[in-house]
Amino acid sequence: MASSCRSSVVFAQALMLGWCIQSMTVPAARAQVPAQAPQSAPQAAPVGPRSFPVDPRVQVRTYHFAEANKDMPYALFVSSKVRPDRKAPLIVMLHGLGVPETFMLRAPALDLAEQGGYILVGPLGYNIRGWYGVPPFRRPAGAPPPRAIPGLGPQPNDPPNLRELSEKDVMNVLALVRKEFNVDDRRIYLMGHSMGGAGTFHIAVKYPKYWAAIAVMAPAAFGMDPQSIASIPQTPVLVVHGDADNLVPIAISRSWVDVMKAQHMRYEFDEIPGATHGTVIAIGMPKVFAFFDEHPKPSAH
């Protein structure tokens, strides 16, 4: 009975992640960076319960998602150091539950990307609760249902294949950016926070050929099998988790790291003292960029 109750609490926490993320702030002092000439006029997203102000350096674009017959937004940042005649590194950034595609493209990520000459792209994942293809977590038999959080659980207008479409949206956006820019195929990276961390694990395992390295922050990998990471033994992995996270237990990250350690994978695990589910983003972002800087794909011989 105790085990069942614990599982129920974990499931409820998984649905509450986005609700708590809505109200969190990510404190970080901005570095002084050169002015960037915008590639197109940025669009300001509305500020509401699940929206955040958009940094003026970020472009909010749309493309037509043919399979869904819907115009889909995505967020884009291009460092002023990016040039058509020079290959640029790319990071695909997956947001958490309940927040928009622009959420991860904020300071300090933008400042670090500007300094490092990166392109950043944030897919929506079809909607704010798409889960990027991660299989649904099944509530244990006999466990009480979790408290419903308005707008974050399944909605009547969600397509039945929401998670499949969410995953495809990520891959569509990756293809769009690679087509438009001179992207360095040896330096394409995937990272995500919370729901996006779980999505990063899922997409990295399913589409391993694209990623030079991956990074997850406080991954909400509830019900996912950590053994799946063993299928990509050559992919470097960074795991960042705060030891004061009361939404996603740090034990989840530790279980994935245990598999990486057993498989002798190239990984780093940073348990950040005092970091919460929200503050881990700003604290951990410099670690993500440093890790990616150090891990391009090996040159082909």
SVG drawing of the C-alpha trace seen along z (x, -y; Angstrom):
<svg xmlns="http://www.w3.org/2000/svg" viewBox="-14 -47 54 49">
<polyline fill="none" stroke="black" stroke-width="0.4" points="0.0,0.0 2.8,-2.4 4.4,-1.8 1.1,-2.5 0.6,-5.8 4.1,-6.9 3.5,-6.2 0.3,-8.2 2.0,-11.2 4.7,-11.0 2.1,-10.9 0.3,-14.0 3.6,-15.8 4.2,-15.1 0.9,-16.9 1.7,-19.8 5.1,-20.7 3.8,-23.2 1.5,-24.8 4.5,-25.6 6.7,-26.5 4.2,-29.2 5.0,-31.4 8.7,-30.8 11.3,-33.4 14.7,-32.6 17.1,-35.2 20.2,-35.8 22.3,-38.8 22.7,-39.4 26.2,-39.6 27.1,-42.5 26.9,-41.2 27.2,-42.8 24.0,-44.1 22.3,-41.6 20.7,-42.5 17.4,-40.7 16.7,-38.4 13.1,-39.3 10.8,-41.3 10.3,-39.6 6.8,-39.1 5.8,-39.6 3.8,-36.7 0.9,-37.7 1.6,-37.6 -0.9,-35.4 -1.2,-32.5 1.0,-30.3 2.9,-32.8 6.0,-34.9 7.5,-38.1 9.5,-37.3 13.1,-38.6 13.4,-41.0 16.4,-39.0 14.1,-36.1 12.1,-35.6 8.7,-33.8 8.0,-32.1 5.4,-29.7 5.4,-26.9 2.6,-24.8 2.5,-21.4 0.9,-19.5 0.1,-16.3 -1.8,-18.3 -3.1,-20.9 -2.1,-23.6 0.3,-26.5 2.8,-25.8 4.9,-28.4 8.6,-28.0 11.1,-30.3 14.5,-31.1 17.6,-32.9 20.6,-33.5 23.8,-34.8 25.3,-37.8 28.4,-35.7 26.5,-33.3 27.6,-33.7 26.3,-32.0 29.8,-30.9 30.6,-29.4 29.0,-26.3 27.2,-27.2 26.3,-25.0 22.6,-24.4 20.8,-23.6 17.2,-22.4 15.6,-23.4 12.6,-21.6 10.4,-23.5 8.5,-22.1 4.9,-21.4 2.6,-24.4 5.0,-27.0 5.4,-28.2 8.1,-27.6 9.9,-30.8 10.4,-29.8 13.9,-28.3 15.2,-31.1 15.8,-33.6 18.8,-34.9 21.3,-33.4 20.8,-31.0 20.7,-33.9 23.8,-35.6 25.7,-32.3 24.5,-31.5 25.5,-35.0 29.0,-34.6 29.4,-31.1 28.0,-31.8 25.0,-29.4 21.7,-29.1 18.9,-28.2 15.5,-26.9 12.5,-26.1 9.8,-23.9 6.3,-24.1 5.8,-20.4 2.3,-20.9 1.0,-22.4 2.1,-23.1 1.4,-19.5 2.5,-17.5 5.3,-15.5 7.4,-15.2 6.5,-11.5 7.2,-10.3 4.7,-7.4 2.0,-8.3 2.7,-7.3 0.1,-4.8 -1.3,-5.3 -0.7,-2.3 -3.7,0.0 -5.7,-1.1 -4.0,-4.5 -6.4,-7.5 -6.5,-9.9 -4.3,-13.0 -5.7,-16.4 -6.6,-17.9 -4.7,-21.0 -6.7,-23.2 -5.2,-23.2 -2.3,-20.8 -4.1,-17.5 -5.7,-16.1 -8.1,-18.5 -11.2,-17.8 -9.6,-19.5 -6.3,-17.6 -5.8,-15.2 -5.7,-11.5 -2.1,-11.3 -1.0,-14.4 2.3,-12.9 3.2,-11.6 2.5,-15.0 4.5,-16.7 7.6,-14.5 7.1,-15.2 6.9,-18.9 10.4,-18.8 11.8,-17.0 10.1,-19.2 11.6,-22.3 15.0,-20.7 14.7,-20.1 13.5,-23.7 16.5,-25.2 19.0,-22.9 17.6,-23.9 17.7,-27.6 21.1,-27.9 24.6,-26.5 24.3,-24.2 27.3,-22.2 26.1,-18.6 28.9,-17.8 27.5,-20.2 23.7,-19.7 22.6,-19.4 19.4,-18.6 18.5,-19.7 15.4,-20.2 14.0,-21.0 11.4,-19.0 8.9,-17.6 11.5,-18.7 14.1,-16.7 12.0,-13.6 11.4,-14.5 15.2,-14.9 15.8,-11.4 13.0,-10.0 14.0,-11.8 17.7,-11.3 17.2,-7.5 14.8,-7.4 16.8,-9.7 20.4,-9.2 22.1,-10.1 21.4,-13.8 22.8,-14.6 26.5,-15.3 25.5,-15.4 22.4,-15.9 21.6,-17.7 18.7,-17.3 17.7,-19.5 15.4,-18.0 14.0,-15.5 10.4,-14.6 11.0,-11.1 8.2,-9.5 7.6,-5.9 10.4,-6.0 12.9,-3.2 16.4,-4.4 17.9,-1.4 16.9,-2.9 19.8,-5.3 22.1,-2.3 21.1,-2.1 23.1,-5.3 26.4,-4.5 28.4,-6.9 26.2,-10.0 27.7,-12.3 25.0,-13.2 24.9,-16.0 22.4,-15.6 21.7,-18.7 19.4,-18.5 18.9,-20.6 18.9,-18.8 16.1,-21.1 13.8,-20.1 10.4,-19.1 8.6,-18.4 10.9,-16.0 12.8,-13.8 16.5,-13.8 16.3,-10.0 15.0,-10.0 18.2,-11.6 20.3,-9.3 18.6,-6.2 19.5,-7.3 23.1,-8.2 23.5,-4.7 22.8,-3.2 25.3,-5.5 27.9,-4.7 27.3,-0.9 27.6,-1.3 30.8,-3.4 29.1,-6.2 30.5,-9.7 28.4,-11.6 28.5,-14.3 26.1,-14.6 25.8,-17.9 23.7,-17.9 23.4,-21.5 23.1,-22.3 20.0,-24.3 18.7,-24.5 14.9,-24.1 13.0,-22.9 12.9,-26.4 16.2,-27.9 18.2,-25.0 17.7,-26.4 19.6,-29.7 22.2,-28.0 22.7,-25.0 22.6,-26.8 26.4,-27.7 27.2,-24.1 25.1,-23.0 26.9,-25.3 30.3,-24.4 29.4,-20.7 28.3,-21.2 31.4,-23.2 33.5,-20.2 31.5,-17.6 31.3,-17.9 30.9,-14.7 34.2,-13.0 35.5,-13.8 34.7,-11.2 37.8,-9.4"/>
</svg>
